[in-house]
């Protein structure tokens, strides 16, 4: 009698363990799919890194071209009225950036017809990968404005930007703040 009860309890425990394992299978399948996707992304990233390391001249050319595009982008949006942004910035920036400029940045920055903005400083924050990060300062006689800009070398356009606050005045000759 005791043996049969013991066997029944053992079967119930084993059945409980088996049910628990079957319930975990969908989660394990999801984890497997995610792990495969992560592995694929890591392999692509590694391939890009190998390409960059094996061809630094190519990366240098990409950075130079991107820096010119970012400079052109900043000069374009800082020297034109916001109403022309959808047309003048098309191809230079993503639609998200154009919308942000039109709705957020432009009203808070004075871009008058009389003020002309120069771009005395375009600094590279991150030169590796397909997204290059820049620190850009646009300067007129009245004010200096700083931006962080992300340029996607695959899409060949600005994909993100934010405005930074400046303390002091940017001195063009010293290439720094006073």
N, C-alpha and C positions, 0 to 999 in steps of 0.2 A: 504494500500500500504506500509506504513512504517512498519507495523507489519510483512508483508511477507518478506520484505528486512531484517528485524531484525532476523527473523526465518532462512532465508537462510544464513546469516552471522554466526549465532550460529551453524547451521549444518556444515558449512565449518570449523569453529574452532574446533568443536568436531571431524570432520573427520580428520583434521590435527593432533590432539592429538592421535587419534586412529592409524593413520599411523605411527606416531613416536613410539608408544608403540610396534607395530608389528615389527618395524625395530630393536628394542632393544632386542627382544626375543632371537636371536642367541647369542648375547653377554652374556645375562643372563644365557643361557644354558651352555656356556663355563665357566662362573664364578661358576656355581653350580658344574660342574664336577671337577674344580680345588679345590673348597672348600671341596668336598668329598674326593679327593685325599689327601689334607692337613690334614684332620681329621683322615684319615686312618694312615698316617705317624705319626701323633702326638700320636695316640693310641699305635702304635708299639713302639715308643720311650718311652712312659710312661710305657709300659709293661717291656721293657728292664731296665728302671730305677728302677722299683719295684723289678725286679729280682736281680739287683746289690745290692740294699739296703737291700733286705731280705737275701742275701747270700754274705756278705763281704769276707768270707773265700774263696769262689769261685773266686771272683774278684781278691783277693790277689794272688791266685794261677795263674790266667790268666796273671796278670801283671808280676809275677816272670818268668813264661815261656816265655812271650813275650820279656822281658829284656834279657834273655839268647839267644833268637833267634836273636835279634838286635845286641848283642855283637858278636855272631858267624858271622852274615852277614858282619859287619864292618871288622872283622879280615880276613874274606875270601876275600873281594874285595880289601882290602888295602895291602895284602901280596901276591897277584897273578898278573900276567901280564893281561892286558886288553883283550888279545886275548882269554883267557880262561873264561871270564865272562859269555857268553851265556850258557856254560855247568856248571860251578861251582856255579853260582848264581841261577840256575833254581830251583824253589820251595822256595827259600829264598826271592825273590823279584819279583815284577810284571815285565812284559816285558818292560813297559815304563821306569821303574827305571833302568833296565839293559841297555837299549839303552842310557839313559841319562849318565850313568856312562861311557859307552864306548865312547860316542861322546863328552861329555862336561867335566865331572869331571876329568877323568883319565889323559887327556893330560895336565891339569893345575896343577896336583899334581905329585910329583916325587915318584913313587913306583918302586924303583930299586930292583934287586934281592938281593943286599947286605943289604938293609935296612929292618929291621923287625919292624912292627908296633904293639904296644901294645894298648889296649883300657883301659886306666886308669879310665875313667869317662863315665858312662852312666846314665844320669839324666832324670827322668821322668817329663815332663812338664804338661801332662794331662792324668789322670788315669781313667777318666769316659767315658763310651761309648765304641763303638766297635773299634774306631780309637785311639790308644795310641800315644802320641807325645813324642819323646825323644830328648835330646841334648846329642850328643856323641862326645868325643874327642879321636882321634887316634894320637898316638905319637911315633916318632922314635927318634934316636939320632940327626937327622938333622932338623926335623920340627914337628910341631903339626898342626893338621887339625881338624876343628870342623864342625859338620853336625847337621841339624835338620832332624829327621827321623820320618815318620808316619808309624806305624805298624797296619795293620788291623787284629784284633783278629778273625774275621769271616773267612777271607781268609787265615789267618796265614802266612802272608808275608808282606814285606815292600812295601808300595804302593806309597810313595812320599818321596823325600829327597831334601835338598838344602845345599849348602856349605856356611859356615859362615867365615868371616874374623876374625882372632885372633890378638890381640894386646898384645905383650909381649910373654913370654915363659911359657908353662905350667910346673909347678913343681910337679912331681909325689908324692913326699913325703909330700908336703903341701896340695896336692889336690887343687891347685889353680894357678893363674897366678902371675908372678913376674914382 
